[in-house]
Amino acid sequence: MFWKKKGWLRKQFNDQLIERLQRYRDDWMGKKQLIEKSVEPSDKVIFDLKIAEAKYLFLLREAKKRKVTIGKG
């Protein structure tokens, strides 16, 4: 019984990780496109881009460590 609960919790956290990973990727790409279209982006926009990239890459490393895959369920 304990193992079923543990597996259920792992699946729940992995699903949350996938959702956040996709959200942070979209945020990062949106900010990246904004900077590419800007003539002279401000320091704050560049700083926000680097933070968004760091969040995405951190979650990507965590997903690889957990061996989480996005695909057919």
Secondary structure, DSSP 8 states (H G I E B T S, - for coil): -HHHHHHHHHHHHHHHHHHHHHHHHHHHHHHHHHHHH-SS--HHHHHHHHHHHHHHHHHHHHHHHHT---S--
